[in-house]
Amino acid sequence: SGKTIEIKMPDVRVDRLFGQDRAFYDTVSDLGFNVPLPWSQGPRRMGTDKNADLLWVGNSFGSSWAKINTKTLETTIIPLPDPAMQAYHIAVDSKHHVWGNLWTADRIVRLDPGTNTWTIFDLPVRGTEIRHIALLERDGKLFVVVPDYRTSQMCVMTVRSEAETVKPARRKKRNPSEEGLVPACEGLTGRFVRPARPSRQFATKQ
């Protein structure tokens, strides 16, 4: 239709504004993308659930994700497991699991909306500042790809079932270039491709 719709994020609750503090910010005129109001959510990159009418947004300053119904525009704010976490980019797999990167924590998080269960994956390197995330689903396998800007690496995380992680099946060693999954990483110093082993998993209330 060519119509543009604006969706306003609800304000972040701020407990440390006193007296005339909020009135002061009403007079600030040089606000910008990286100079927001204290109660701004700070939305960053989005991801869509291609099997549902849902748009997900990573809120960096609000330590949350926004779930937006694309038909009704109903917006639900889902807090991240820790208020110190800062979201950036989001991707959704074919099973409706929502994946995101924490750009200040060297971590990847996954939310199962059906059970409200979060799973946190620690990257094996530090100082990555990951700001993008992509998913590859092939032959029943899921691969999570993030570029690690500060360390000049690409991370390809292989997601396996618990049975595969505990007792991996023996198979003939194959050349990664034959599988077409990680050849772009071969020339990088310190390349790592590892199974996904969650460091924490717990359920939260929305």
C-alpha positions, 0 to 999 in steps of 0.5 A: 500500500506504500503506507508508513506506520510509526509504532511508539515503544513504551517508556522504560521505567526509570527509578532514579529521576527526582524532582524536576529531572524529567522536566529538565529533559523536556528542554533538551533539544539535541537528542539523537540516535546515541543521545536518547532520553533516559527512558528510551528503549533504544530499538536496534535491528529487527527480525521477523517470524516468517511463520507468524505475524510477528516482528521482534525488535532488540532494545539496547537501552531498555534491556528488552525485546519488543514483540509486535503483532504486524496485523494488530500492532499490539506491542509487548515488551519482554525483559531480557534475563538480566537488566545489564544485557543489551540486545542488538539484532534478532533472528527467528528460526522455523520453530519460532525460537527467537535468537539475539546477540548481546553486543556488550556481553559476548553472548547469544540468547535464545527465547522459546516463546511457547515456554518463556524459557531463555537459553544463554550461550557464551562465546569462546572469545571476549571483546567481540562486540557482536551486532549482527546475527544470522541463521542457517537451517539445512538438513535438519540442522541449525547454525547460528552465525555472528561476525565478531568485529573486534576480534576479526573472526566469524563464529558459526555455532552448531546447535545440537540436541541434548543427545548429540551433545552428550554422546556425539555420533561417530562419523567420517571426518569431512572437509568443511568446504564440501559441506558449504557451511564454513569455507569463508571462515577457513582463512581467518586466524583463530577460526572457531566452529563449535557445538552449542552448549548453553551456559544457562537455561531458565524460565522467566515470566513476561 
